[in-house]
Amino acid sequence: MNPKNTPIPEPIAQFTTPATQWSSKPSGREEQPSQLSSSSYGAEVGDLFMTLIHSCQLCGANSFDYLTELQRHAQELAAHPAAWMPWNYHRALEPPGV
């Protein structure tokens, strides 16, 4: 069979709810931060922050509080980055033994 005549397969999943439609879009802007930056380093930093903020939105965390705690606990973050994800950073803030 000629590849040009191959039927197009049906999509595996349809976006049927507003929540899934919203979460499939990384931001509400037309342009990504990487397209607005004047340097590649600035673009990487902007993309990193947009990813962190979007991850917070998806798991229900307050992105401002999350980023603030990352700054306050930079040494702990560097030592144990997996403990400081948006969905579990509250556990890292608890005193030991709680």
Biopython code that builds the backbone (N, CA, C, O; Angstrom):
import numpy as np
from Bio.PDB.StructureBuilder import StructureBuilder

atoms = [
    (1, "MET", "N", (0.840, -1.185, 0.000)),
    (1, "MET", "CA", (0.000, 0.000, 0.000)),
    (1, "MET", "C", (0.885, 1.249, 0.000)),
    (1, "MET", "O", (1.887, 1.306, 0.714)),
    (2, "ASN", "N", (0.526, 2.203, -0.770)),
    (2, "ASN", "CA", (1.243, 3.454, -0.865)),
    (2, "ASN", "C", (1.071, 4.249, 0.434)),
    (2, "ASN", "O", (-0.057, 4.396, 0.906)),
    (3, "PRO", "N", (2.171, 4.774, 1.033)),
    (3, "PRO", "CA", (2.038, 5.540, 2.276)),
    (3, "PRO", "C", (1.104, 6.743, 2.147)),
    (3, "PRO", "O", (0.497, 7.164, 3.132)),
    (4, "LYS", "N", (0.988, 7.289, 0.962)),
    (4, "LYS", "CA", (0.095, 8.437, 0.778)),
    (4, "LYS", "C", (-1.375, 8.026, 0.892)),
    (4, "LYS", "O", (-2.233, 8.847, 1.215)),
    (5, "ASN", "N", (-1.655, 6.760, 0.627)),
    (5, "ASN", "CA", (-3.024, 6.277, 0.686)),
    (5, "ASN", "C", (-3.366, 5.621, 2.026)),
    (5, "ASN", "O", (-4.474, 5.120, 2.217)),
    (6, "THR", "N", (-2.401, 5.631, 2.950)),
    (6, "THR", "CA", (-2.627, 5.015, 4.255)),
    (6, "THR", "C", (-3.632, 5.853, 5.037)),
    (6, "THR", "O", (-3.477, 7.071, 5.129)),
    (7, "PRO", "N", (-4.662, 5.220, 5.604)),
    (7, "PRO", "CA", (-5.637, 5.998, 6.372)),
    (7, "PRO", "C", (-5.012, 6.566, 7.645)),
    (7, "PRO", "O", (-4.121, 5.958, 8.239)),
    (8, "ILE", "N", (-5.480, 7.710, 8.044)),
    (8, "ILE", "CA", (-5.010, 8.355, 9.258)),
    (8, "ILE", "C", (-5.663, 7.668, 10.448)),
    (8, "ILE", "O", (-6.888, 7.559, 10.492)),
    (9, "PRO", "N", (-4.865, 7.196, 11.427)),
    (9, "PRO", "CA", (-5.462, 6.515, 12.578)),
    (9, "PRO", "C", (-6.248, 7.490, 13.451)),
    (9, "PRO", "O", (-5.970, 8.688, 13.493)),
    (10, "GLU", "N", (-7.228, 6.939, 14.138)),
    (10, "GLU", "CA", (-8.018, 7.740, 15.064)),
    (10, "GLU", "C", (-7.149, 8.128, 16.255)),
    (10, "GLU", "O", (-6.282, 7.353, 16.657)),
    (11, "PRO", "N", (-7.363, 9.304, 16.824)),
    (11, "PRO", "CA", (-6.583, 9.683, 18.006)),
    (11, "PRO", "C", (-6.888, 8.743, 19.174)),
    (11, "PRO", "O", (-8.009, 8.254, 19.317)),
    (12, "ILE", "N", (-5.881, 8.502, 19.996)),
    (12, "ILE", "CA", (-6.043, 7.607, 21.129)),
    (12, "ILE", "C", (-6.952, 8.227, 22.186)),
    (12, "ILE", "O", (-7.801, 7.544, 22.759)),
    (13, "ALA", "N", (-6.774, 9.508, 22.441)),
    (13, "ALA", "CA", (-7.579, 10.173, 23.473)),
    (13, "ALA", "C", (-8.058, 11.509, 22.952)),
    (13, "ALA", "O", (-7.353, 12.183, 22.201)),
    (14, "GLN", "N", (-9.227, 11.880, 23.342)),
    (14, "GLN", "CA", (-9.780, 13.177, 22.986)),
    (14, "GLN", "C", (-9.749, 14.073, 24.216)),
    (14, "GLN", "O", (-9.961, 13.604, 25.334)),
    (15, "PHE", "N", (-9.489, 15.340, 24.017)),
    (15, "PHE", "CA", (-9.606, 16.291, 25.103)),
    (15, "PHE", "C", (-11.078, 16.633, 25.236)),
    (15, "PHE", "O", (-11.640, 17.344, 24.402)),
    (16, "THR", "N", (-11.696, 16.124, 26.287)),
    (16, "THR", "CA", (-13.137, 16.280, 26.408)),
    (16, "THR", "C", (-13.558, 17.206, 27.535)),
    (16, "THR", "O", (-14.688, 17.693, 27.543)),
    (17, "THR", "N", (-12.667, 17.459, 28.487)),
    (17, "THR", "CA", (-13.042, 18.317, 29.603)),
    (17, "THR", "C", (-12.203, 19.586, 29.579)),
    (17, "THR", "O", (-11.071, 19.564, 29.098)),
    (18, "PRO", "N", (-12.734, 20.690, 30.088)),
    (18, "PRO", "CA", (-11.943, 21.920, 30.115)),
    (18, "PRO", "C", (-10.645, 21.765, 30.896)),
    (18, "PRO", "O", (-9.643, 22.386, 30.542)),
    (19, "ALA", "N", (-10.637, 20.949, 31.954)),
    (19, "ALA", "CA", (-9.418, 20.777, 32.745)),
    (19, "ALA", "C", (-8.316, 20.133, 31.920)),
    (19, "ALA", "O", (-7.163, 20.560, 31.991)),
    (20, "THR", "N", (-8.651, 19.113, 31.137)),
    (20, "THR", "CA", (-7.620, 18.472, 30.322)),
    (20, "THR", "C", (-7.202, 19.371, 29.170)),
    (20, "THR", "O", (-6.043, 19.354, 28.755)),
    (21, "GLN", "N", (-8.120, 20.139, 28.661)),
    (21, "GLN", "CA", (-7.744, 21.074, 27.603)),
    (21, "GLN", "C", (-6.810, 22.134, 28.162)),
    (21, "GLN", "O", (-5.833, 22.504, 27.511)),
    (22, "TRP", "N", (-7.100, 22.630, 29.370)),
    (22, "TRP", "CA", (-6.270, 23.674, 29.960)),
    (22, "TRP", "C", (-4.893, 23.132, 30.302)),
    (22, "TRP", "O", (-3.886, 23.792, 30.046)),
    (23, "SER", "N", (-4.837, 21.925, 30.883)),
    (23, "SER", "CA", (-3.545, 21.405, 31.325)),
    (23, "SER", "C", (-2.657, 20.996, 30.160)),
    (23, "SER", "O", (-1.458, 20.794, 30.353)),
    (24, "SER", "N", (-3.197, 20.870, 28.976)),
    (24, "SER", "CA", (-2.367, 20.517, 27.833)),
    (24, "SER", "C", (-1.628, 21.729, 27.276)),
    (24, "SER", "O", (-0.752, 21.587, 26.423)),
    (25, "LYS", "N", (-1.974, 22.910, 27.753)),
    (25, "LYS", "CA", (-1.322, 24.128, 27.290)),
    (25, "LYS", "C", (-0.376, 24.619, 28.377)),
    (25, "LYS", "O", (-0.814, 24.831, 29.508)),
    (26, "PRO", "N", (0.910, 24.808, 28.071)),
    (26, "PRO", "CA", (1.854, 25.190, 29.113)),
    (26, "PRO", "C", (1.629, 26.574, 29.692)),
    (26, "PRO", "O", (1.976, 26.815, 30.848)),
    (27, "SER", "N", (1.067, 27.476, 28.934)),
    (27, "SER", "CA", (0.802, 28.798, 29.491)),
    (27, "SER", "C", (-0.348, 29.429, 28.720)),
    (27, "SER", "O", (-0.744, 28.949, 27.657)),
    (28, "GLY", "N", (-0.867, 30.495, 29.268)),
    (28, "GLY", "CA", (-1.970, 31.188, 28.613)),
    (28, "GLY", "C", (-1.500, 32.144, 27.536)),
    (28, "GLY", "O", (-2.318, 32.796, 26.887)),
    (29, "ARG", "N", (-0.209, 32.235, 27.339)),
    (29, "ARG", "CA", (0.340, 33.172, 26.354)),
    (29, "ARG", "C", (0.512, 32.509, 25.005)),
    (29, "ARG", "O", (0.623, 31.288, 24.894)),
    (30, "GLU", "N", (0.531, 33.333, 23.999)),
    (30, "GLU", "CA", (0.788, 32.839, 22.651)),
    (30, "GLU", "C", (2.263, 32.464, 22.486)),
    (30, "GLU", "O", (2.593, 31.525, 21.761)),
    (31, "GLU", "N", (3.150, 33.208, 23.166)),
    (31, "GLU", "CA", (4.581, 32.990, 23.005)),
    (31, "GLU", "C", (5.157, 32.393, 24.274)),
    (31, "GLU", "O", (4.688, 32.679, 25.376)),
    (32, "GLN", "N", (6.156, 31.577, 24.117)),
    (32, "GLN", "CA", (6.862, 31.012, 25.257)),
    (32, "GLN", "C", (7.927, 32.011, 25.705)),
    (32, "GLN", "O", (8.363, 32.843, 24.909)),
    (33, "PRO", "N", (8.353, 31.941, 26.973)),
    (33, "PRO", "CA", (9.399, 32.864, 27.433)),
    (33, "PRO", "C", (10.660, 32.774, 26.590)),
    (33, "PRO", "O", (11.357, 33.774, 26.420)),
    (34, "SER", "N", (10.972, 31.576, 26.051)),
    (34, "SER", "CA", (12.179, 31.430, 25.249)),
    (34, "SER", "C", (12.136, 32.293, 23.993)),
    (34, "SER", "O", (13.183, 32.659, 23.457)),
    (35, "GLN", "N", (10.941, 32.619, 23.520)),
    (35, "GLN", "CA", (10.827, 33.452, 22.331)),
    (35, "GLN", "C", (10.897, 34.937, 22.682)),
    (35, "GLN", "O", (11.062, 35.776, 21.797)),
    (36, "LEU", "N", (10.774, 35.264, 23.965)),
    (36, "LEU", "CA", (10.764, 36.657, 24.380)),
    (36, "LEU", "C", (12.104, 37.103, 24.948)),
    (36, "LEU", "O", (12.305, 38.295, 25.181)),
    (37, "SER", "N", (13.010, 36.182, 25.171)),
    (37, "SER", "CA", (14.277, 36.489, 25.805)),
    (37, "SER", "C", (15.294, 36.964, 24.779)),
    (37, "SER", "O", (15.225, 36.630, 23.596)),
    (38, "SER", "N", (16.244, 37.756, 25.274)),
    (38, "SER", "CA", (17.275, 38.259, 24.360)),
    (38, "SER", "C", (18.531, 37.381, 24.358)),
    (38, "SER", "O", (19.437, 37.612, 23.558)),
    (39, "SER", "N", (18.597, 36.379, 25.241)),
    (39, "SER", "CA", (19.740, 35.462, 25.251)),
    (39, "SER", "C", (19.252, 34.039, 25.476)),
    (39, "SER", "O", (18.150, 33.815, 25.975)),
    (40, "SER", "N", (20.085, 33.091, 25.101)),
    (40, "SER", "CA", (19.690, 31.694, 25.287)),
    (40, "SER", "C", (19.649, 31.336, 26.769)),
    (40, "SER", "O", (18.813, 30.530, 27.179)),
    (41, "TYR", "N", (20.531, 31.917, 27.581)),
    (41, "TYR", "CA", (20.495, 31.660, 29.020)),
    (41, "TYR", "C", (19.206, 32.203, 29.627)),
    (41, "TYR", "O", (18.563, 31.524, 30.428)),
    (42, "GLY", "N", (18.827, 33.418, 29.251)),
    (42, "GLY", "CA", (17.574, 33.993, 29.724)),
    (42, "GLY", "C", (16.381, 33.159, 29.305)),
    (42, "GLY", "O", (15.412, 33.029, 30.052)),
    (43, "ALA", "N", (16.452, 32.599, 28.120)),
    (43, "ALA", "CA", (15.374, 31.736, 27.639)),
    (43, "ALA", "C", (15.278, 30.471, 28.489)),
    (43, "ALA", "O", (14.178, 30.032, 28.825)),
    (44, "GLU", "N", (16.418, 29.884, 28.836)),
    (44, "GLU", "CA", (16.415, 28.687, 29.679)),
    (44, "GLU", "C", (15.839, 28.987, 31.057)),
    (44, "GLU", "O", (15.053, 28.201, 31.586)),
    (45, "VAL", "N", (16.223, 30.111, 31.637)),
    (45, "VAL", "CA", (15.713, 30.493, 32.955)),
    (45, "VAL", "C", (14.203, 30.731, 32.886)),
    (45, "VAL", "O", (13.462, 30.271, 33.755)),
    (46, "GLY", "N", (13.751, 31.438, 31.869)),
    (46, "GLY", "CA", (12.321, 31.693, 31.704)),
    (46, "GLY", "C", (11.534, 30.409, 31.519)),
    (46, "GLY", "O", (10.457, 30.252, 32.093)),
    (47, "ASP", "N", (12.058, 29.497, 30.728)),
    (47, "ASP", "CA", (11.394, 28.207, 30.519)),
    (47, "ASP", "C", (11.345, 27.398, 31.813)),
    (47, "ASP", "O", (10.348, 26.735, 32.098)),
    (48, "LEU", "N", (12.426, 27.455, 32.593)),
    (48, "LEU", "CA", (12.460, 26.740, 33.865)),
    (48, "LEU", "C", (11.369, 27.259, 34.803)),
    (48, "LEU", "O", (10.637, 26.471, 35.402)),
    (49, "PHE", "N", (11.262, 28.572, 34.929)),
    (49, "PHE", "CA", (10.242, 29.144, 35.810)),
    (49, "PHE", "C", (8.830, 28.846, 35.319)),
    (49, "PHE", "O", (7.943, 28.558, 36.122)),
    (50, "MET", "N", (8.617, 28.911, 34.016)),
    (50, "MET", "CA", (7.286, 28.581, 33.487)),
    (50, "MET", "C", (6.937, 27.123, 33.767)),
    (50, "MET", "O", (5.786, 26.809, 34.071)),
    (51, "THR", "N", (7.922, 26.230, 33.668)),
    (51, "THR", "CA", (7.685, 24.820, 33.954)),
    (51, "THR", "C", (7.346, 24.620, 35.424)),
    (51, "THR", "O", (6.420, 23.877, 35.753)),
    (52, "LEU", "N", (8.092, 25.280, 36.315)),
    (52, "LEU", "CA", (7.808, 25.159, 37.750)),
    (52, "LEU", "C", (6.419, 25.705, 38.087)),
    (52, "LEU", "O", (5.673, 25.082, 38.843)),
    (53, "ILE", "N", (6.080, 26.852, 37.534)),
    (53, "ILE", "CA", (4.772, 27.460, 37.806)),
    (53, "ILE", "C", (3.654, 26.570, 37.273)),
    (53, "ILE", "O", (2.643, 26.374, 37.947)),
    (54, "HIS", "N", (3.827, 26.039, 36.085)),
    (54, "HIS", "CA", (2.794, 25.176, 35.510)),
    (54, "HIS", "C", (2.652, 23.882, 36.321)),
    (54, "HIS", "O", (1.539, 23.397, 36.522)),
    (55, "SER", "N", (3.773, 23.327, 36.783)),
    (55, "SER", "CA", (3.710, 22.133, 37.633)),
    (55, "SER", "C", (2.949, 22.420, 38.923)),
    (55, "SER", "O", (2.171, 21.590, 39.391)),
    (56, "CYS", "N", (3.179, 23.595, 39.489)),
    (56, "CYS", "CA", (2.439, 23.992, 40.695)),
    (56, "CYS", "C", (0.944, 24.060, 40.398)),
    (56, "CYS", "O", (0.131, 23.584, 41.191)),
    (57, "GLN", "N", (0.587, 24.636, 39.284)),
    (57, "GLN", "CA", (-0.825, 24.747, 38.931)),
    (57, "GLN", "C", (-1.464, 23.378, 38.773)),
    (57, "GLN", "O", (-2.599, 23.168, 39.199)),
    (58, "LEU", "N", (-0.744, 22.448, 38.166)),
    (58, "LEU", "CA", (-1.298, 21.119, 37.923)),
    (58, "LEU", "C", (-1.507, 20.324, 39.209)),
    (58, "LEU", "O", (-2.443, 19.529, 39.302)),
    (59, "CYS", "N", (-0.639, 20.535, 40.204)),
    (59, "CYS", "CA", (-0.780, 19.758, 41.443)),
    (59, "CYS", "C", (-1.478, 20.553, 42.547)),
    (59, "CYS", "O", (-1.627, 20.052, 43.662)),
    (60, "GLY", "N", (-1.904, 21.771, 42.261)),
    (60, "GLY", "CA", (-2.664, 22.558, 43.233)),
    (60, "GLY", "C", (-1.820, 23.318, 44.234)),
    (60, "GLY", "O", (-2.352, 23.821, 45.223)),
    (61, "ALA", "N", (-0.520, 23.417, 44.008)),
    (61, "ALA", "CA", (0.356, 24.161, 44.920)),
    (61, "ALA", "C", (0.354, 25.643, 44.544)),
    (61, "ALA", "O", (0.164, 25.997, 43.380)),
    (62, "ASN", "N", (0.565, 26.493, 45.532)),
    (62, "ASN", "CA", (0.676, 27.929, 45.304)),
    (62, "ASN", "C", (2.080, 28.199, 44.763)),
    (62, "ASN", "O", (3.064, 27.994, 45.475)),
    (63, "SER", "N", (2.184, 28.652, 43.526)),
    (63, "SER", "CA", (3.492, 28.808, 42.882)),
    (63, "SER", "C", (4.341, 29.879, 43.563)),
    (63, "SER", "O", (5.561, 29.730, 43.636)),
    (64, "PHE", "N", (3.735, 30.947, 44.060)),
    (64, "PHE", "CA", (4.506, 31.991, 44.744)),
    (64, "PHE", "C", (5.107, 31.435, 46.032)),
    (64, "PHE", "O", (6.290, 31.639, 46.304)),
    (65, "ASP", "N", (4.296, 30.733, 46.823)),
    (65, "ASP", "CA", (4.800, 30.133, 48.060)),
    (65, "ASP", "C", (5.902, 29.114, 47.759)),
    (65, "ASP", "O", (6.923, 29.071, 48.445)),
    (66, "TYR", "N", (5.688, 28.309, 46.739)),
    (66, "TYR", "CA", (6.673, 27.291, 46.373)),
    (66, "TYR", "C", (8.010, 27.922, 46.012)),
    (66, "TYR", "O", (9.046, 27.520, 46.542)),
    (67, "LEU", "N", (8.001, 28.897, 45.125)),
    (67, "LEU", "CA", (9.253, 29.537, 44.703)),
    (67, "LEU", "C", (9.922, 30.263, 45.860)),
    (67, "LEU", "O", (11.150, 30.293, 45.950)),
    (68, "THR", "N", (9.121, 30.850, 46.744)),
    (68, "THR", "CA", (9.671, 31.524, 47.930)),
    (68, "THR", "C", (10.385, 30.519, 48.828)),
    (68, "THR", "O", (11.485, 30.792, 49.307)),
    (69, "GLU", "N", (9.770, 29.358, 49.059)),
    (69, "GLU", "CA", (10.391, 28.334, 49.905)),
    (69, "GLU", "C", (11.652, 27.772, 49.259)),
    (69, "GLU", "O", (12.597, 27.424, 49.966)),
    (70, "LEU", "N", (11.686, 27.676, 47.946)),
    (70, "LEU", "CA", (12.905, 27.221, 47.277)),
    (70, "LEU", "C", (14.057, 28.176, 47.541)),
    (70, "LEU", "O", (15.191, 27.745, 47.749)),
    (71, "GLN", "N", (13.772, 29.467, 47.533)),
    (71, "GLN", "CA", (14.823, 30.452, 47.818)),
    (71, "GLN", "C", (15.260, 30.386, 49.279)),
    (71, "GLN", "O", (16.449, 30.487, 49.581)),
    (72, "ARG", "N", (14.316, 30.221, 50.166)),
    (72, "ARG", "CA", (14.636, 30.169, 51.598)),
    (72, "ARG", "C", (15.440, 28.922, 51.969)),
    (72, "ARG", "O", (16.213, 28.947, 52.927)),
    (73, "HIS", "N", (15.268, 27.859, 51.234)),
    (73, "HIS", "CA", (15.909, 26.582, 51.567)),
    (73, "HIS", "C", (16.821, 26.116, 50.434)),
    (73, "HIS", "O", (16.799, 24.944, 50.056)),
    (74, "ALA", "N", (17.614, 27.027, 49.899)),
    (74, "ALA", "CA", (18.457, 26.719, 48.740)),
    (74, "ALA", "C", (19.467, 25.614, 49.022)),
    (74, "ALA", "O", (19.711, 24.773, 48.157)),
    (75, "GLN", "N", (20.057, 25.598, 50.212)),
    (75, "GLN", "CA", (21.048, 24.566, 50.522)),
    (75, "GLN", "C", (20.407, 23.187, 50.618)),
    (75, "GLN", "O", (20.951, 22.209, 50.107)),
    (76, "GLU", "N", (19.243, 23.110, 51.279)),
    (76, "GLU", "CA", (18.540, 21.834, 51.375)),
    (76, "GLU", "C", (18.086, 21.361, 49.994)),
    (76, "GLU", "O", (18.135, 20.170, 49.688)),
    (77, "LEU", "N", (17.646, 22.304, 49.172)),
    (77, "LEU", "CA", (17.225, 21.991, 47.804)),
    (77, "LEU", "C", (18.383, 21.395, 47.007)),
    (77, "LEU", "O", (18.211, 20.402, 46.301)),
    (78, "ALA", "N", (19.561, 22.005, 47.123)),
    (78, "ALA", "CA", (20.726, 21.509, 46.389)),
    (78, "ALA", "C", (21.125, 20.113, 46.865)),
    (78, "ALA", "O", (21.578, 19.291, 46.069)),
    (79, "ALA", "N", (20.958, 19.843, 48.162)),
    (79, "ALA", "CA", (21.346, 18.548, 48.706)),
    (79, "ALA", "C", (20.345, 17.444, 48.360)),
    (79, "ALA", "O", (20.742, 16.305, 48.110)),
    (80, "HIS", "N", (19.051, 17.774, 48.344)),
    (80, "HIS", "CA", (17.999, 16.778, 48.117)),
    (80, "HIS", "C", (16.921, 17.343, 47.197)),
    (80, "HIS", "O", (15.825, 17.653, 47.663)),
    (81, "PRO", "N", (17.203, 17.483, 45.905)),
    (81, "PRO", "CA", (16.226, 18.112, 45.001)),
    (81, "PRO", "C", (14.906, 17.357, 44.887)),
    (81, "PRO", "O", (13.865, 17.984, 44.684)),
    (82, "ALA", "N", (14.917, 16.039, 45.010)),
    (82, "ALA", "CA", (13.677, 15.264, 44.874)),
    (82, "ALA", "C", (12.690, 15.570, 45.990)),
    (82, "ALA", "O", (11.488, 15.368, 45.821)),
    (83, "ALA", "N", (13.172, 16.048, 47.116)),
    (83, "ALA", "CA", (12.291, 16.377, 48.241)),
    (83, "ALA", "C", (11.617, 17.737, 48.065)),
    (83, "ALA", "O", (10.761, 18.118, 48.864)),
    (84, "TRP", "N", (11.999, 18.457, 47.035)),
    (84, "TRP", "CA", (11.490, 19.824, 46.857)),
    (84, "TRP", "C", (10.681, 19.992, 45.579)),
    (84, "TRP", "O", (10.694, 21.068, 44.981)),
    (85, "MET", "N", (9.992, 18.970, 45.158)),
    (85, "MET", "CA", (9.096, 19.076, 44.009)),
    (85, "MET", "C", (7.814, 19.781, 44.443)),
    (85, "MET", "O", (7.473, 19.746, 45.625)),
    (86, "PRO", "N", (7.094, 20.422, 43.519)),
    (86, "PRO", "CA", (5.886, 21.161, 43.897)),
    (86, "PRO", "C", (4.856, 20.320, 44.645)),
    (86, "PRO", "O", (4.122, 20.851, 45.480)),
    (87, "TRP", "N", (4.788, 19.023, 44.364)),
    (87, "TRP", "CA", (3.767, 18.174, 44.976)),
    (87, "TRP", "C", (4.190, 17.606, 46.330)),
    (87, "TRP", "O", (3.360, 17.023, 47.028)),
    (88, "ASN", "N", (5.474, 17.760, 46.726)),
    (88, "ASN", "CA", (5.879, 17.191, 48.007)),
    (88, "ASN", "C", (6.751, 18.104, 48.863)),
    (88, "ASN", "O", (7.263, 17.659, 49.891)),
    (89, "TYR", "N", (6.937, 19.351, 48.478)),
    (89, "TYR", "CA", (7.842, 20.216, 49.227)),
    (89, "TYR", "C", (7.340, 20.521, 50.634)),
    (89, "TYR", "O", (8.135, 20.873, 51.505)),
    (90, "HIS", "N", (6.030, 20.394, 50.871)),
    (90, "HIS", "CA", (5.496, 20.650, 52.209)),
    (90, "HIS", "C", (6.076, 19.667, 53.234)),
    (90, "HIS", "O", (6.282, 20.028, 54.393)),
    (91, "ARG", "N", (6.336, 18.441, 52.809)),
    (91, "ARG", "CA", (6.930, 17.452, 53.713)),
    (91, "ARG", "C", (8.342, 17.851, 54.096)),
    (91, "ARG", "O", (8.765, 17.598, 55.224)),
    (92, "ALA", "N", (9.088, 18.474, 53.180)),
    (92, "ALA", "CA", (10.452, 18.912, 53.479)),
    (92, "ALA", "C", (10.454, 20.082, 54.470)),
    (92, "ALA", "O", (11.452, 20.311, 55.154)),
    (93, "LEU", "N", (9.351, 20.816, 54.548)),
    (93, "LEU", "CA", (9.252, 21.946, 55.470)),
    (93, "LEU", "C", (8.904, 21.511, 56.890)),
    (93, "LEU", "O", (9.124, 22.261, 57.841)),
    (94, "GLU", "N", (8.360, 20.303, 57.037)),
    (94, "GLU", "CA", (7.986, 19.823, 58.366)),
    (94, "GLU", "C", (9.220, 19.528, 59.193)),
    (94, "GLU", "O", (10.226, 19.055, 58.663)),
    (95, "PRO", "N", (9.154, 19.806, 60.504)),
    (95, "PRO", "CA", (10.299, 19.472, 61.356)),
    (95, "PRO", "C", (10.508, 17.950, 61.394)),
    (95, "PRO", "O", (9.547, 17.194, 61.255)),
    (96, "PRO", "N", (11.734, 17.505, 61.579)),
    (96, "PRO", "CA", (12.007, 16.065, 61.623)),
    (96, "PRO", "C", (11.217, 15.392, 62.759)),
    (96, "PRO", "O", (11.043, 15.964, 63.834)),
    (97, "GLY", "N", (10.751, 14.181, 62.497)),
    (97, "GLY", "CA", (10.030, 13.425, 63.506)),
    (97, "GLY", "C", (8.544, 13.702, 63.549)),
    (97, "GLY", "O", (7.846, 13.183, 64.419)),
    (98, "VAL", "N", (8.040, 14.514, 62.622)),
    (98, "VAL", "CA", (6.599, 14.814, 62.620)),
    (98, "VAL", "C", (5.883, 13.867, 61.707)),
    (98, "VAL", "O", (4.663, 13.951, 61.564)),
]
sb = StructureBuilder()
sb.init_structure("model")
sb.init_model(0)
sb.init_chain("A")
sb.init_seg("    ")
for serial, (resi, resn, name, xyz) in enumerate(atoms, 1):
    if name == "N":
        sb.init_residue(resn, " ", resi, " ")
    sb.init_atom(name, np.array(xyz, "f"), 0.0, 1.0, " ", f" {name:<3s}", serial, name[0])
structure = sb.get_structure()
